[in-house]
Amino acid sequence: MNGSIAAANNQPAGGASGGMEVAAVCKAYGLGPLRQPVLEGCTFSVAAGKLTVLIGPSGCGKSTLIDILAGYQKPDSGTVTIDGEAVRGPGRDRLVVFQETALFPWMTTMENLVYGPKVRRELSGKDLESKAHALLEKVGLVDFKDKYPTQLSGGMQRRAELIRAMINNPKVMIMDEPFRGLDAMTRALMQEYYVRLFEENRSTNLFVTSEIEEAIFLADRLVIMSNRPANIRETLEIDLPRPREFTMLTSREYLNYKKIALEILHEEAMKAFVRGNKTAVADFVEAYAKRQEGGKGGAGA
């Protein structure tokens, strides 16, 4: 397929849209002397047709930033644009996949999948069913299309939510730590499903995570946030070939990217220690410990 060839050459498919620009975004909460800055001058770009990964420690402001990009909150200052158009609120050009399941419990897997396009009357019944069936096949859920969310495992629910997001065809798909809380084997499987679907479609994706191995495995571009008040500490272009394979986790190139990222995160850990942010320090200590594990297991192991 043309999309797969473009992905293998690490180039977006023709006509890709959804380029997002984040410029000097600031956000604080509270009043007067109790006002606490969360984001301070965040500036970065999400390239059209690429997979950008945003990484940072717990509590640094990732969720606040995602809410601003999605249009759920407004920044105190700064701008967010998509294809040159300002983001002024929620819109169907962006779709967020959250950490918690958001499947409608009274609908089957298939009903959940087709709900958005059906309500908008974008596709005829047969075309929509065909498209949904093809996506279910890609993630191994055809035999579970008539099951309700409570009858699915956590990994199956994540797969259903992933393809439900894709069938809505947003300009930008925002993944807010969607695999958090899954066991290591299920998380590795979800990473594989996700990266394959991205490489086939080459839509614009922003993936948020706290896991350095996951970040590097998935990313075309890695955006590293600082501690709170957060800004963009560093941006790394990840020049690993596509399609991505877990065997890359032991390659010299992958380990070099991991070393660079961990050194940046270690600097931020020292700053957090001075400020007394124990949660951030614990995150970075855990990340450094994983450095000793090398490329064992999946990207999220």
N, C-alpha and C positions, 0 to 999 in steps of 0.2 A: 504494500500500500504506500501511497505517496507520503502520508503522515509518518509511517514507520521509517521510510528512507530518510526523510528530513530529520527525524529524531536521531537516527544512527549517525548522521553527519553533524549532530549537535546544532542544527539550524531550525528555526521555527518554520512551520508550514506556511505556505504563501498566504498573505492577507491576514496574518495574526493581528488581533486587536486586544485591547485591555491593558495597555501600558499605563502603569500607575506611578505618579510622582508625589512624593511626600516631602514638603518643604518647611523646615523650621517649625515643626509642630510642638507646641507647649501645652501642658495641662497640669492644673493643680487643684487640690480640694481643701475645703475649710475656709475660715474667715479670719482676717486680721493676723495676729501673731501665731495663730494655730494653723494657718494656711501651709500646706505641705505640697511642694512641687513633685510631680510624678514623672512627667516627660519634659525635657528641656532642650528644645532645638533639634528634634529628630528630623533628619534629612536623608532620604534614600530613594531608590527607584526600583520598581518591579517591572522588568522588561517583558514586553508582549511575547507570548509564546514560550516563555521560559519558566522554570521552576525556581523561585526564590525562597530561601529558607531563612527565617528570622529566629535567632537563638538568643537566650538570655536567662539569667538565674531566676528562681522563683521570687515573686514580689518586686521585680524590677519595673513592671509597667507594661508587660506584653499584652495583657488582656485589655487594659485601657487603650492602648494603641490600636488593637483590633477593633474595639468598639468605635473608635473614631474613623477608621478606614471603612467600616461597614455603614457608618452614618448614624449609629445609635447614640453617639455623643458628639458634641461639637468641641473642637480645640479652643483653648483660650486665645491662641494666636497660631499663625501658620496656615498652610493650605494643603489639601489633598485633591488631586485631579486624576481623572481617567480619560485617556485619549484627549487630553486638553480641556475636558469639561470638569468644572468644580464639583466635588462631592458636597452636597448640602443636606443630605439625609439618607435614609435607607432607600435602596433601589434594586430593581431586578437585574442590574448589570453586575451586582456583587452577590455572592451566596456564601454563607459561613457554615462550615461543618464544625460543631462544637464538641467539647469533651464528653458531654452527657448525651445520651441517646435522645433523638428528637422525632423518632418514628411515631406516627399516630397509632395508639394501641388498639383502636377499634377497626383498623384497616389491615388487610393482608399485605404481604410483601409487594405483590404486583400493584395493589391499589395505592400503596404508599408511593411506589415508583412513578406511576403515571399521573398522580394527582395534579401537580403543577401544570404540565402541558395540557391536560384535559380541561382544567378550569379556564385556561387562557385560550382554549380552542385553537391551538397551534398546529395540531396534527389530526388527521382523520383517525378513526378507531383502529383500522387495520394497520396503518403506518405506525401509529403510536405503539400498538401491541408488538409489532415486529421489532421496533427499535428497543423496547423494553426487554423483550425476550433475548435479543442479542447481548444486551448488557448483563442480564442474569446469567447467561452462558459464560461470559468472560470471567465472572467471579464465582462460578460454581453454585449458583442459587436457583437454578431452574426447578429443581425438585422441591424447593421450599417456597415457590411463588404464591401458594395458597395458605401459607402459615402466617400466624399473627406474631407480632414482635416478641411476646412472652414465650413463644414456642421456639425462638431462635437463641443460639448462644451469643455471647458478647461479640465474638468475632464476626458472626453472621450479621448481626445488627449493624456493625461498622461497615461491612461490605454493602449492605442494602442502602445505608445512608450515603456512602460514597457514590454509588451509581445513581441514586436519586438526585444528588447534586449535579452530576454530569448530564443527566437527561434534560435538566432545566437550562443547560447551555449558557451559563453566565459569562460575561466578559472576564471577570476575575473570580476564581474560586479560592476562598480563604479557609485554610484548615487550621483550626485552633487546638493544637495538641490533641488530634483526634484519636491517637492510639494510646494515650495515657491510661494507665490502670490495667492494660492487657498484660497477660503473662508473656514471657520472652518469646516463646514459640509462636503464639498468635500474633504478637507485634511484628515479628519478622515476616510472617505470612502476609499481614496487612501492608507492610512496606513494599513487598513484592507485587501485590495486586495494584497498589496505588501507582508505583513507578511505571508499571507496564501500561496502565491506562493512560497515564500522562504521556508516555512516549508514543503511543498510538494517536493521541488527539492533539497534543502540543497546544493546549489552551493555556492561558496565563494563570499560574498558580502561586499563591503565597502560603507557605507551610510554616507554622509556628511550633517550636519544640524546645525542650530543655536538654535533650539528649544529643551530645556532640557526634556520636557515631551515626545516628539517624540523620542528622543534619547534613553531614558530608556525603553520605551515601546517596541522598536524594537530590542535592542542590546543583543547580547551574551557578547560582550566586548565593553566598553565605553572608548574611548581614548580622553582625554581632552587636548586641546592645550592652551598654554599661550598667552598673548598678544605679539605683534610684538616687537622685533624679536622673532618669535615663536619657541618654542620647545614643547615637550610633557610634560605637567605638571603632569599628573596622568593617570593611566590606572586602570579601575574598571571592574572586572568580574561580570556580571549581572546574578545572579542565580535565575531567575524567570522561572517557568515552561512553557513549550510549549505544546500545542498551546497557544499563547498569546490571552488574552481577555481584553477588555476595563475595565471590572470589577476589574482588577488588579490595576488600578490607585488609588484605595482607600485602597489597602492592606498596612500593616505595612512595608513589605519588600520593596515595591515600594517607599513609602514615605521616608524610610531610605536612599535608594540610592539617591533620589532626594535631601535630606538634605546634604548628603556628597558632591554631585556634586556642589550644590549651594554654600556651604562653600568654596570650592576650587575656584569657579568662583568669589566669593566675594573678596577673597584675590587678584585675578588678577585685579578686578575692582579698588581696592585701589591703586594698582601699576599704573594702567592706569590713574587714577585721578592725581597722583603725576606727571606723565609725560605729562599730558594735553591732553590725548586722549579722547575727549568728546564722540566720536561715541561708543567706547568700553564701556565707563561708562554708556551711555544710554541703551545699550544692557543688561548689567548686572542689572541695576535698573529695567528694564522691566521684566527680569527673576525673580528677587526677588519679584516683585509685584505679579507675577503669583503663587508664592509659597503660597500666601494666599488663592488662589482659590482651593487648594487641588486637588482632582481628578475629578472636574466637567468637564463634556463633554468628547470629544475625546482626544486622546493623543496630538493632535496639537491645541486644543482649547485654 
